[in-house]
Amino acid sequence: MAHPAVLARLVEEYEMVSRTGAGGRREPLRQRCEDLVYTLCVSTGTRDIDAALAAARERMAAAWLVDTEGSGAAA
């Protein structure tokens, strides 16, 4: 599983590209969207984008909890 910061960047870019209209006549955007889907799936060990996004968000949330619990315990 990829580092949470890497997953966050991939999810953010995927959402941006998919919002700008990866379908249709914009070949570079469509290709980038396909690349992001593939990378997210490989990075999360899943086979479709919905599962990849869910797994990435779960991993990011878990990492955030560990960070906040760790910093709260030290304070």
Buried (B, 14 or more C-beta within 10 A) or exposed (E): EBEBEEBBEBBEBBEBBBEEEBEEEBEEBBEBBEEBBEBBBEBBEBEEBEBBBEBBBEBBEEBEEEEEEEEEEEE
